[in-house]
Amino acid sequence: MKLKLIPVLVALLVSSTLLFGGWFMYRGYAMESPLAEIIKHNNGVEQVETHFTNTTLRIDLKLTDEASIREIYQSITTEGASLIGGRTIQLNVDNQSSPAIDAWWSKALFNIAQAMETKQYADIPQVLEEKSTVFPTLKTSTEMDNVNVYIRLSDGKHHKYIILPRVSATVGVWPNE
């Protein structure tokens, strides 16, 4: 029996299109869109992009000044739990930082790293407040949950968000810094 090449290729093309098209539509409409809507309902969220893989969920965020990353993370893990499954969540915040904020953060980082390593989380707001005396227009805020420590640095026009996992990475470097 001799198979004809054209009908076999057409059948392969149609079945592949249906299979992969269906998968991408399912992922877009049943997973990514509902999760993006959950995130957008949080105060201060301007833009959201979600990227699902088999093991991780990467969420790219653009935030305004009144955003609380802790509240956003909490809503993702509670309201979006059925969509996330067992995936690891990775938040990437679009920082509108300035060279002055970055330089200040690099000077404060040693003390913050020490507080994180020794699990003295209550020292973090105090360290930030002490270090901010050299940068009077800098406003700092810290929040914490059972997974991360969230730091926000702002001088009015520029802001930097830092998410530090409470379980340090094996190499000793925080992945979201």
Secondary structure by P-SEA (a helix, b strand, c coil): ccccaaaaaaaaaaaaaaaaaaaaaaaacccaaaaaaaaaacccccbbbbbbcccbbbbbbbbcccccaaaaaaaaaaccccccccbbbbbbccccccaaaaaaaaaaaaaaaaaaaaccccaaaaaaaaaacccccbbbbbbbcccbbbbbbbccccbbbbbbbcccccccccccc
